[in-house]
């Protein structure tokens, strides 16, 4: 198993009137042979849905998940 996660695991908490909240709950690590992943979770989502996303690079905020359009799993462009 790799020491760096291939994906981060999130549960998305829907919030009315504001952006959804992406709560990090774990990570997925690629098998050494490249044929699968181990998923390590520190929590389980209430709705049973887990979203896997590529880890952020060093120049992106480490503790915030992607912003999404309410009602979808599609990332929204951040306003600068």
C-alpha positions as CSV (number, residue, x, y, z in Angstrom):
1,X,0.0,0.0,0.0
2,X,1.3,3.5,-0.9
3,X,2.1,6.0,1.8
4,X,0.4,8.8,-0.2
5,X,-3.4,8.6,-0.8
6,X,-4.5,8.2,-4.4
7,X,-7.9,9.8,-3.4
8,X,-9.4,11.6,-0.4
9,X,-12.8,10.4,0.9
10,X,-15.5,12.9,1.7
11,X,-19.1,13.0,2.7
12,X,-21.0,16.0,1.4
13,X,-23.4,17.8,3.9
14,X,-26.1,19.7,2.1
15,X,-26.9,23.1,3.6
16,X,-29.7,25.4,2.5
17,X,-28.7,29.0,1.5
18,X,-25.0,28.3,1.4
19,X,-22.4,26.0,-0.2
20,X,-22.5,22.4,0.7
21,X,-19.9,21.3,3.3
22,X,-17.3,18.7,2.3
23,X,-16.3,16.7,5.4
24,X,-13.1,14.7,5.0
25,X,-13.7,11.1,6.3
26,X,-10.7,9.1,5.0
27,X,-8.5,8.2,2.0
28,X,-8.0,5.5,-0.6
29,X,-4.5,4.0,-1.2
30,X,-3.6,2.2,-4.4
31,X,-2.5,-1.5,-4.1
32,X,1.2,-2.1,-4.9
33,X,0.2,-4.1,-8.0
34,X,-2.0,-1.2,-9.2
35,X,-5.1,-3.4,-9.4
36,X,-7.2,-1.9,-6.6
37,X,-7.5,0.4,-3.6
38,X,-7.7,0.1,0.2
39,X,-10.1,2.6,1.5
40,X,-9.4,3.8,5.1
41,X,-12.3,5.6,6.8
42,X,-12.3,7.5,10.1
43,X,-16.1,8.0,9.9
44,X,-19.1,6.8,8.0
45,X,-21.6,9.1,6.1
46,X,-25.1,9.3,7.4
47,X,-26.5,9.0,3.9
48,X,-24.2,6.2,2.8
49,X,-22.6,8.2,0.0
50,X,-18.8,8.6,-0.1
51,X,-17.2,10.9,-2.7
52,X,-13.6,10.2,-3.7
53,X,-11.5,13.1,-5.0
54,X,-7.9,13.5,-6.0
55,X,-5.7,15.0,-3.2
56,X,-5.1,18.7,-3.5
57,X,-1.7,20.1,-4.5
58,X,0.4,22.1,-2.0
59,X,-0.8,25.4,-3.5
60,X,-4.4,24.6,-2.7
61,X,-6.0,24.8,0.8
62,X,-5.5,21.4,2.4
63,X,-8.5,21.3,4.7
64,X,-11.3,22.5,2.4
65,X,-13.0,20.2,-0.1
66,X,-14.1,21.3,-3.5
67,X,-17.0,23.7,-3.8
68,X,-20.1,22.2,-5.4
69,X,-23.2,23.5,-6.9
70,X,-26.1,22.7,-4.6
71,X,-27.8,19.5,-5.6
72,X,-25.0,18.2,-7.7
73,X,-21.5,16.7,-7.3
74,X,-20.0,18.9,-9.9
75,X,-17.2,21.2,-8.7
76,X,-17.9,24.9,-9.1
77,X,-15.2,27.4,-10.1
78,X,-14.0,29.4,-7.1
79,X,-14.4,33.1,-7.3
80,X,-11.2,35.1,-6.8
